[in-house]
């Protein structure tokens, strides 16, 4: 099983965020901070080893329609999601 989140970032304005390298106790704060730093039109490409369903719910509650959520890859052990700031 691969754990490298191998999907390349080839588009300008797409910033990789590998959550696996962030201590669990800081992970959500780091993710929310990164999302706050994005400008409209920019995307955070999130990589994790599990599907972060509670996090997706929190992002939806916090940002609503300002952030879109799109799975790029959804394989066991390798999840990649694009969070795009739209306005």
C-alpha positions in Angstrom: 0.0 0.0 0.0 1.4 3.4 -1.0 1.5 6.2 1.5 3.1 9.0 -0.5 0.1 11.0 -1.8 1.7 10.8 -5.2 -0.8 13.0 -7.1 1.4 15.9 -8.4 0.5 19.5 -7.9 0.9 21.0 -11.4 -1.5 24.0 -11.1 -0.6 27.4 -9.8 -2.5 28.4 -6.7 -2.6 24.8 -5.4 -0.7 24.3 -2.2 0.0 20.8 -0.7 -0.8 20.1 2.9 0.3 16.7 4.2 -1.5 16.3 7.5 0.4 13.1 8.3 3.4 15.2 9.3 1.5 17.3 11.8 1.1 16.1 15.4 -2.5 14.9 16.0 -3.1 17.4 18.7 -2.2 20.3 16.4 -3.7 18.9 13.2 -7.1 20.7 13.1 -5.6 24.0 14.2 -3.0 23.8 11.5 -5.6 22.9 8.8 -7.9 25.8 9.8 -4.9 28.2 9.9 -3.9 27.1 6.4 -7.4 27.5 5.1 -7.6 31.0 6.7 -4.4 31.9 4.8 -5.7 31.1 1.4 -7.0 33.8 -1.0 -10.1 33.3 -3.2 -9.2 31.1 -6.1 -6.5 29.2 -4.2 -6.6 25.6 -3.2 -5.1 23.5 -0.4 -4.4 20.0 -1.5 -4.9 18.0 1.7 -3.3 14.6 2.1 -4.1 12.2 4.9 -4.0 8.5 5.7 -7.7 8.3 6.6 -10.9 9.9 5.4 -11.4 12.9 7.8 -15.2 13.0 7.9 -15.4 14.9 11.2 -13.0 17.5 9.9 -15.0 17.9 6.7 -18.1 18.6 8.8 -16.1 21.2 10.9 -14.8 22.9 7.8 -18.3 23.1 6.3 -19.6 24.6 9.6 -16.8 27.1 9.8 -16.4 28.2 6.2 -19.8 27.2 4.6 -19.9 27.8 0.9 -16.6 29.8 0.9 -14.6 26.6 0.7 -15.5 23.8 -1.7 -14.4 20.2 -0.9 -13.5 17.8 -3.7 -11.9 14.4 -3.4 -8.9 14.0 -5.7 -8.1 10.5 -4.5 -10.0 8.3 -2.1 -8.1 5.1 -1.5 -7.6 3.3 1.8 -4.6 4.8 3.4 -4.2 7.6 0.9 -6.8 10.3 0.9 -6.4 13.5 -1.1 -8.9 16.4 -1.0 -8.8 19.8 -2.6 -10.2 22.6 -0.4 -10.8 25.6 -2.7 -11.6 29.1 -1.4 -14.3 30.5 -3.7 -15.0 33.9 -2.1 
